[in-house]
Amino acid sequence: MKALTLLLAMVTSALGAEIIAPETSSLGVPIVVTAEVALPEDCRVAYLWEVFEGVSLIAIGNGQQAYIWAAPGDHKLNVVVAVVTAEIDIQTATTTFLVTGGSPLPEQTLRELVTNDQAALLAEFYYEWSKAVESVSTTQGFFAAYGESILGMEAGGGMEAAFLLIDLRIEALIGGEDRPLKGALKGSLVAELSAVSDEFGGFDPRPPAINAPGLNVMMFEESGDRSTLPLDQLMVITNSSRDVRGAGGGFRLYDPTHDDLGNDMAHWREAAARTREGMPWVIISSDRGSYEGPLPATLAEWRELLAQYEGEE
């Protein structure tokens, strides 16, 4: 048996502890449990949750609620509530619950468990957490805030199973007992959260190279130098507009020496102002990321590059 989460909170309000939890839940669906207790005025209260093999727990907020996952089967959950006034009143409660379903650990990768939209959401979520953990000082402080943030998300599809796998990885890394989150332990947690973000496809906090939704391509050339270009690369330039617009994208072919973008949309003017390291040059931007670099040398290479940024992530 392992004990998780001893958290103190100032409360106001009178006694007999009870655990509020669903009797039956499906595998992979996060379960929220609550320790209900009548409290006297001007007291402090501490909640100690106890879980057994096959159950994983993250406390929420002051510890009165917890977020749990469990393997298929019957399970028991205990809570010890310490109510502190002039004396200490210890109350306990026990409940049982059933989890239905097959194997507790899905065989798919994190990315395979979720939709494209969910992957993008989770990549950003875990990227942000890899940064936010820097300000957290204890493991239980992390679990409390992390659990609460998960509850604020609209889960669905395979997200519950993904959360289960991630929770098991985090708990294996930092354990369930409360301890300072610093040094190598904090660094390991930051690295793990970053790795999770990457497994969902990664998140780039920078705006796209062309700051507009969907696929957009801006190609740069010195039109007076076309006669010096290899024929294969010239074919890239002459086919580029059709290729991009055929994929539903926006396109601009820009000659910095002769063309004026003064009346064009802001995202094209901003793209044109970005640093270039040669000519001909191309910027490709979409929900899948951005490319900025030399124009591919052949039509086949160009179309292979463009295909990496077509469609929704």
C-alpha positions in Angstrom: 0.0 0.0 0.0 1.3 3.5 -0.7 0.1 6.7 0.8 -0.2 9.8 -1.3 -0.8 13.5 -0.5 -0.8 14.9 2.9 -1.9 18.5 2.4 -3.0 21.1 4.9 -5.6 23.7 4.1 -7.3 26.4 6.1 -11.1 25.9 5.9 -14.2 27.3 7.5 -17.5 25.7 8.0 -19.2 20.5 11.1 -18.2 15.3 11.3 -18.2 11.8 9.7 -16.0 11.2 6.6 -17.3 9.7 3.4 -15.7 9.1 0.0 -17.8 10.2 -2.9 -16.8 8.1 -6.0 -18.5 6.3 -8.9 -19.3 2.7 -8.2 -18.3 1.6 -11.8 -16.0 3.3 -14.4 -14.6 2.3 -17.7 -11.0 1.6 -18.2 -8.9 4.6 -19.0 -11.5 7.1 -17.8 -10.2 9.4 -15.1 -12.1 9.1 -11.8 -12.6 12.0 -9.5 -13.1 11.1 -5.9 -14.0 13.5 -3.0 -13.6 13.2 0.7 -16.8 14.6 2.3 -16.6 15.6 5.9 -18.6 18.0 8.1 -16.2 20.5 9.6 -16.4 22.8 12.6 -15.6 26.5 12.2 -12.0 27.7 12.4 -10.3 24.4 11.8 -7.5 23.0 9.7 -7.9 19.8 7.8 -5.5 17.3 6.3 -6.4 14.6 3.8 -4.3 11.4 3.5 -5.4 9.2 0.6 -4.4 5.5 0.5 -4.4 3.5 -2.7 -3.4 -0.1 -3.4 -1.8 -1.9 -6.3 -3.3 -1.2 -9.6 -4.5 2.3 -8.7 -2.7 5.6 -9.4 -3.7 8.9 -7.7 -3.0 12.6 -8.1 -4.4 14.9 -5.5 -6.2 18.0 -6.5 -5.9 21.4 -4.8 -5.9 21.0 -1.0 -6.2 17.2 -1.2 -10.0 16.9 -0.6 -10.4 15.7 -4.1 -8.2 13.3 -6.0 -7.9 12.2 -9.6 -7.3 8.4 -10.0 -6.8 5.8 -12.7 -7.0 2.1 -12.1 -6.5 -1.3 -13.8 -9.6 -3.4 -14.5 -11.2 -5.1 -11.5 -12.4 -4.3 -8.0 -10.5 -1.8 -6.0 -10.5 -0.3 -2.5 -9.7 3.3 -1.6 -9.1 4.8 1.8 -8.9 8.3 3.1 -7.8 9.5 6.5 -9.0 13.0 7.5 -7.4 14.9 10.4 -9.5 17.8 11.6 -7.5 20.1 13.8 -9.1 22.5 16.3 -8.0 22.6 20.0 -7.7 18.8 19.5 -7.1 16.5 16.6 -10.0 14.4 15.4 -9.0 11.6 13.1 -11.7 10.2 10.8 -11.4 7.5 8.2 -13.5 6.3 5.3 -13.3 3.5 2.8 -15.0 2.8 -0.5 -14.8 0.2 -3.2 -15.2 0.7 -7.0 -15.1 -1.4 -10.1 -13.2 -0.6 -13.3 -14.4 -2.5 -16.4 -12.4 -3.1 -19.6 -9.5 -5.0 -21.0 -5.8 -4.6 -20.6 -4.9 -1.6 -18.4 -2.0 -0.4 -20.7 -2.8 0.4 -24.3 -0.3 -0.9 -26.8 -0.4 2.2 -29.1 2.0 5.0 -28.8 0.8 8.3 -27.2 0.5 9.8 -30.7 -1.6 6.8 -32.0 -4.1 7.1 -29.1 -5.3 10.5 -30.0 -6.7 12.5 -32.9 -4.6 15.2 -34.8 -6.4 18.0 -32.9 -5.9 16.3 -29.6 -2.2 15.7 -30.3 -1.7 19.4 -31.1 -3.5 20.3 -27.8 -1.5 17.8 -25.7 1.8 18.8 -27.3 1.3 22.4 -26.3 -0.1 21.3 -22.8 3.0 19.3 -21.9 5.3 21.9 -23.4 3.8 24.5 -21.2 4.1 22.1 -18.2 7.8 21.5 -18.9 8.2 25.3 -18.4 5.7 25.7 -15.5 7.4 23.0 -13.4 10.3 25.3 -12.9 8.3 27.3 -10.4 7.0 24.2 -8.4 8.9 23.3 -5.2 7.5 19.9 -4.2 6.4 16.8 -6.0 2.9 17.0 -4.4 2.7 20.6 -5.4 3.3 19.5 -8.9 0.7 16.6 -8.7 -1.9 18.9 -7.3 -1.6 21.6 -9.9 -1.1 19.1 -12.8 -4.1 17.1 -11.7 -6.3 20.2 -11.6 -5.1 21.3 -15.0 -6.0 17.9 -16.5 -9.5 18.2 -15.0 -9.9 21.5 -16.8 -9.4 19.8 -20.2 -12.2 18.3 -22.4 -11.0 14.7 -22.6 -12.3 12.3 -25.1 -11.3 9.5 -27.5 -7.9 8.1 -26.4 -6.9 11.0 -24.2 -7.9 9.2 -21.0 -5.6 6.3 -21.9 -2.8 8.7 -22.9 -3.1 10.4 -19.5 -2.9 7.0 -17.8 0.3 6.1 -19.6 1.8 9.5 -18.9 0.8 9.4 -15.2 2.5 6.0 -14.8 5.7 7.5 -16.3 5.7 10.5 -14.1 5.0 8.5 -11.0 7.8 6.1 -11.8 10.1 9.0 -12.2 9.4 11.2 -9.1 7.4 8.7 -6.9 4.3 9.2 -4.9 5.6 10.5 -1.7 6.0 14.3 -1.2 9.6 15.6 -1.4 11.4 18.6 -2.6 11.4 19.1 -6.4 14.8 20.5 -7.2 18.1 19.7 -8.8 18.4 16.5 -10.8 14.9 15.4 -9.9 13.3 18.6 -11.3 15.6 18.4 -14.4 14.4 14.8 -15.0 10.8 15.8 -14.8 11.3 18.8 -17.2 13.0 16.4 -19.6 10.1 13.9 -19.3 7.4 16.4 -19.9 9.3 17.8 -22.9 9.7 14.3 -24.2 5.9 13.7 -23.9 5.3 16.9 -25.8 7.6 15.7 -28.6 5.8 12.3 -28.7 2.6 14.2 -29.5 4.3 16.0 -32.3 6.0 18.8 -30.4 5.1 22.4 -29.9 6.9 25.4 -31.2 6.0 28.5 -29.2 7.1 30.8 -31.9 4.5 32.1 -34.4 4.7 30.4 -37.8 7.1 31.8 -40.4 4.1 33.2 -42.3 1.8 34.3 -39.6 -1.5 33.2 -41.1 -3.6 30.0 -40.7 -3.2 27.0 -43.1 -0.6 26.4 -45.7 1.2 29.4 -47.1 4.3 29.6 -49.3 6.5 32.6 -50.2 9.1 32.1 -52.8 11.9 34.6 -53.5 13.9 35.0 -56.7 15.8 37.6 -58.6 13.9 37.4 -61.8 16.8 38.9 -63.8 18.8 35.8 -62.8 16.4 33.2 -64.2 18.6 32.5 -67.2 21.4 31.4 -64.9 19.3 28.9 -63.0 19.5 25.2 -63.8 16.5 24.0 -65.8 15.3 21.7 -63.0 15.2 24.5 -60.5 13.5 26.8 -63.0 10.8 24.2 -63.3 10.3 24.4 -59.5 9.6 28.2 -59.8 7.2 27.9 -62.8 5.2 25.0 -61.2 5.2 26.3 -57.6 2.1 28.5 -57.7 0.0 25.6 -59.2 1.4 23.1 -56.7 0.6 25.3 -53.7 -2.8 26.5 -54.7 -3.7 23.0 -55.7 -3.0 22.0 -52.1 -5.3 24.8 -50.9 -2.5 27.1 -49.9 -1.7 30.8 -50.3 1.2 31.7 -52.5 3.5 34.6 -53.3 6.4 34.8 -55.7 8.5 37.8 -54.7 11.4 39.6 -56.3 12.9 41.9 -53.7 14.5 44.1 -56.3 11.4 44.8 -58.4 8.2 43.9 -56.5 6.4 46.2 -54.0 4.4 44.5 -51.2 3.3 47.8 -49.7 -0.4 47.1 -50.4 -0.3 43.4 -49.7 -1.5 41.7 -46.5 0.6 42.1 -43.4 1.6 38.4 -43.1 3.2 38.6 -46.6 5.0 41.8 -45.8 6.3 40.4 -42.5 7.5 37.2 -44.3 9.3 39.2 -46.9 11.2 41.1 -44.1 12.6 37.9 -42.6 16.3 37.1 -43.0 17.4 35.2 -46.1 20.7 33.6 -46.7 20.7 33.4 -50.5 18.6 33.2 -53.6 16.3 31.6 -54.7 14.8 31.1 -51.3 11.5 29.7 -50.0 9.4 30.0 -46.8 6.8 27.3 -46.2 4.4 27.6 -43.3 1.5 25.6 -42.0 0.0 24.0 -38.9 2.7 21.3 -39.3 5.5 23.8 -38.8 7.8 26.0 -41.0 10.6 25.7 -43.4 12.9 28.5 -44.4 15.8 27.7 -46.8 17.2 27.4 -50.3 14.7 26.5 -53.0 15.0 22.7 -53.8 17.0 21.9 -56.9 14.5 19.7 -58.6 10.7 19.5 -59.0 10.6 16.1 -57.2 12.5 17.5 -54.2 10.2 20.5 -54.1 7.1 18.5 -54.1 8.4 16.1 -51.5 9.2 19.1 -49.3 5.8 20.8 -49.8 4.0 17.5 -49.0 5.5 17.6 -45.5 3.5 20.7 -44.7 0.2 19.9 -46.5 -3.0 19.0 -44.7 -3.9 19.4 -41.0 -1.6 18.3 -38.3 
